[in-house]
Amino acid sequence: MNSVADFDNDTGCLSFRGELTIYEANAASEHLCQAFASGGLRSVDLGGVTELDTAGLQILLLARRLEVSGSQTVALVNHSEAVREVFELAELEGQP
């Protein structure tokens, strides 16, 4: 297991680095829920994700469905190559 998640309260950005696979899914989900519960989550930075599987993809799809203050949604930003490849395979490459 090689994953790190950091939440920046000032920017509202949760950054994932390393693997986002079934082995890290529980911890990643907890980080996501904690950041959302803080009321400040605005985006999830995926630039440091080195591996993504379907369990990690489910976490990202959950993040996309989160709604912040009414109609503003949490943005998935800075996709790494690993994230782009999985999004392409899942036919999600054009999705926000």
C-alpha positions in Angstrom: 0.0 0.0 0.0 1.5 3.2 -1.1 -0.9 6.1 -1.0 -1.0 9.6 0.6 -3.9 12.0 0.8 -3.6 15.6 1.9 -6.4 18.2 2.4 -5.6 21.9 2.1 -8.2 23.8 4.1 -7.2 27.1 2.4 -7.8 25.9 -1.1 -10.4 23.2 -0.5 -8.3 20.7 -2.4 -7.8 17.1 -1.5 -4.7 15.7 -3.2 -4.1 12.0 -3.8 -0.6 10.7 -4.4 0.5 7.1 -5.1 -1.8 4.2 -5.7 -5.6 4.4 -5.6 -6.5 0.8 -5.7 -8.6 -1.7 -3.8 -5.9 -1.8 -1.1 -6.2 2.0 -0.5 -9.9 2.4 -1.2 -11.1 2.4 2.4 -8.5 5.0 3.5 -9.2 7.1 0.4 -12.9 7.0 1.1 -12.3 8.1 4.7 -10.1 11.0 3.5 -12.8 12.0 1.0 -15.6 11.9 3.6 -13.5 13.8 6.1 -12.7 16.5 3.6 -16.3 16.8 2.5 -17.5 16.9 6.2 -15.2 19.8 6.8 -17.4 21.9 4.5 -14.5 23.1 2.5 -13.9 20.4 -0.2 -13.9 22.0 -3.6 -11.6 19.8 -5.7 -9.7 16.5 -5.8 -6.2 16.7 -7.4 -5.3 13.5 -9.1 -2.0 14.6 -10.6 0.0 12.3 -8.2 -2.0 9.1 -8.7 0.3 6.4 -10.1 -2.2 3.5 -10.3 -6.0 3.4 -10.4 -8.2 0.3 -10.5 -12.0 0.0 -10.4 -12.2 0.4 -6.6 -10.3 3.7 -6.9 -12.5 4.7 -9.8 -15.6 4.1 -7.6 -14.1 6.6 -5.0 -13.6 9.2 -7.8 -17.1 8.7 -9.0 -18.4 9.2 -5.5 -16.3 12.4 -5.3 -17.9 13.7 -8.5 -21.4 13.1 -7.1 -20.7 15.2 -4.0 -22.5 18.5 -4.0 -21.0 21.5 -2.3 -23.2 24.4 -1.1 -26.3 23.9 -3.3 -25.4 23.2 -6.9 -21.6 23.4 -6.9 -19.9 20.0 -7.4 -16.5 18.8 -6.3 -14.2 19.0 -9.3 -11.7 16.3 -10.3 -8.6 18.1 -11.5 -5.1 17.5 -12.8 -5.6 13.9 -14.0 -2.4 11.9 -14.1 -1.7 9.5 -17.0 -2.9 6.6 -14.9 -6.2 8.3 -14.3 -6.6 9.4 -17.9 -6.1 5.8 -19.1 -8.7 4.4 -16.7 -11.2 7.2 -17.6 -10.6 6.4 -21.3 -11.2 2.7 -20.7 -14.4 3.5 -18.8 -15.4 6.0 -21.5 -15.3 8.9 -19.0 -12.5 10.9 -20.6 -14.7 13.9 -21.5 -16.4 14.1 -18.1 -15.7 16.9 -15.7 
